Amino acid sequence: MIEANNPSLTSWVKVPENTDFPIQNLPFGIIKSNSVSARAASRIGDHALDLVALSDLGYLEGLEFAKSDFDQAKLNPMMKHGKQALRKLRNRLSELLSGKDESLKNATDHHTKVLIPIEEIENELPVEIGDYTDFYSSIEHATNVGTMFRDPDNALLPNWKYIPVGYHGRASSIILSETPIKRPKGQQKPDPEKPPVFGPCKLLDFELEMAFITFDGKPLGESISTKEADEYIFGMVLFNDWSARDIQKWEYVPLGPFLAKNFASSVSAWIVTLDALESFRTAGPKQEPEVFPYLKYEGDKNIDINLEVAIQPENAEETTVCHSNYKHMYWNQNQQLAHHSVNGCNIKAGDMYASGTISGPTKDSYGSMLELSWKGTQPIKLNDGSERKFIQDHDTVIMRGNCEKNGVRIGFGEVRTKVLPTND
Ligand code: MN
């Protein structure tokens, strides 16, 4: 077991009960405040742990990192050191915060220098995202979409159980939680008998997804096996892949999603390391027909992450509209990365790979309004009495995720996005 994951560890830093960020989590992110510039940090409970200050005070000696790796507005320079170096860093943070190494615990005058109350900081987008790929790896989601738009008896396309289907998305419009979005405009064709129209999207939707973030991979022309994949994955975030269903329907033939998807995707602020998630591995579904040898894998590669989505209308309480779980994925991350690189495509530190909408087997576990309202035919009732088929202006969509096992609960915080009207 990775030492920092030990469920019996506790910290001398006071941590609220049921926090997403106990000592077993120790995610990484970028913080700034009135007194400090943007920099790398970890988080414990309701405090950010300033890695620049920690390095300055000599607590990170003997590790591979220089202070300049942390004194950056993105995590990429830190991530260039790779998985093993990051694991040692996280283990060191764990020793310092548990008191196994008593130096920081005893240096009480250092506490306010390295631990910043979370209400005093702002997060920034944690990585410079070079490339973004979106998969389509939930069998329930792919089946629901195929049932709605094609043939209920042949909902999955013939390639789906052979290929972890995906497409290259747009990295520039991936935005941090709490950044509002504007309702996109575009072409739609609501009436099959009439010409297309132009205007604000009427069928704005969320997609409940998780994304993993990679380290630098191998040179162009080489591949990463399912066995090697873990070594190239840094961690994960919650990912809301905003979608304009009416724009999508008109534009996606023959080359796939374009303006219906690239106006925004929202991510949570703290990258939970794959190391921290190792304790929550679980078996994936049986894959039938048998997959190609390069997609075979050993061990449990799915991860048990409880997920939920809530909608909060303006000046009203939120309503949870979906409970799903990342463990339902048909294709796991190792297979996705092996497939992505099997042709020699190279990957880089900071690249983001989203799962595709994560739907579960039950109606309340569907990860998009498209499925929850079944194309708008079955509106969802909210606690304030209103109904939703899709997302309205001034709604806030909130996604949360956490894992729980052996008395340890680690989470992702949330990704929260308000939708503003189109400005004409
Ligand atoms: Mn998507």
Boltz pocket constraint, residues with backbone or C-beta under 6 A from the ligand:
constraints:
  - pocket:
      binder: B
      contacts: [[A, 134], [A, 135], [A, 207], [A, 209], [A, 241], [A, 354], [A, 356], [A, 357]]
      max_distance: 6.0
